[in-house]
Amino acid sequence: MTNPLTQEQVSSFEENGFLFVENALSPDQLSALNTDFGEWVEESRQHSSAYGETIDGRARFDLEPGHCAETPAVRRISSPVEISDTYLEAMRNNRALDAVAQLFGPNIKFINSKVNSKLPGTATEVKYHQDFLFETHSNDNLMTVLYFMDDVTMENGPLEVVPGTHKGLLYEHWHGGVFTGAITQELEDELRPKAVHCTGPAGSACLMHTRLVHGSNPNNSSDPRTLFIISYGAEDAHSLITNHIPSIYDGEVVRGVATNRVRATQFEMAIPEYPKEASFFNQQARLKA
Ligand SMILES: O=C(O)CCC(=O)C(=O)O
């Protein structure tokens, strides 16, 4: 494997906690991922509530309130790698994964995957949060990779990341005894002006350190915004809790080798609540409530 990143890109990631990578997926991968996704959206028209099943018995396909046959609003597909060989192959082999191996490697494992979709006319938004607060591991060399399955523009609800926050505090995601899966609205309002919008052509990816504060607004355009999102980690980062998007492929070593070692770093956080429903969108909805 050749290292895809320049020293400048490596330094930029270390400084900012995120990196935009073009051509993370090949044109064939992108087209095949979108074909499967299109079929899932068609199928969703026959359903009025979350459906399908992941290995822990929760629904695999999560629907935004207001979903109907005329305006499908699939917002989350959990663990697509289990129901599609295309997604599984892309998870195991893509240019962004090579970049993760360069940054956190050489030994990298798969943790979980999902599709986040904002179809035109839907209200799906993501409150600001840090992924590490959902996936507590012995060390924080975990990377969330968000692959753009559509062109991402300023209008269709791009990912917003707050540079440098991966080096800062772990913010509380429980408020008043309730796990909202998000930082407070006050803190979000304070950080949003500092956020960078991750836009770019389909096939690109944004690599994001697990501690980086991020979120996104609803899609205000007539174009879809679909992301295939994978969490990878250093092979010696071991989970301290149950995977919130469980997968039969959890722990598969996708670059390098299994070392049978654990590396621990110092941090403290409240243990997240294991989601009872299809996805964290219902947990985040409690923030507004
Ligand atoms: O879909 C997005 O814009 C962000 C996704 C995200 O942060 C998440 O699902 O944890």
The ligand as an SDF file (V2000), in Angstrom:
LIG
                    3D

 10  9  0  0  0  0  0  0  0  0999 V2000
  -24.9760   13.1010    8.4890 O   0  0  0  0  0  0  0  0  0  0  0  0
  -24.2520   14.0010    8.9240 C   0  0  0  0  0  0  0  0  0  0  0  0
  -24.2380   15.1410    8.4390 O   0  0  0  0  0  0  0  0  0  0  0  0
  -23.3350   13.7850   10.1150 C   0  0  0  0  0  0  0  0  0  0  0  0
  -23.3710   12.3900   10.6010 C   0  0  0  0  0  0  0  0  0  0  0  0
  -22.9800   12.1810   12.0120 C   0  0  0  0  0  0  0  0  0  0  0  0
  -22.3590   13.0090   12.6190 O   0  0  0  0  0  0  0  0  0  0  0  0
  -23.3670   10.9520   12.6900 C   0  0  0  0  0  0  0  0  0  0  0  0
  -24.2190   10.2090   12.1860 O   0  0  0  0  0  0  0  0  0  0  0  0
  -22.8010   10.6840   13.7860 O   0  0  0  0  0  0  0  0  0  0  0  0
  1  2  2  0
  2  3  1  0
  2  4  1  0
  4  5  1  0
  5  6  1  0
  6  7  2  0
  6  8  1  0
  8  9  2  0
  8 10  1  0
M  END
$$$$
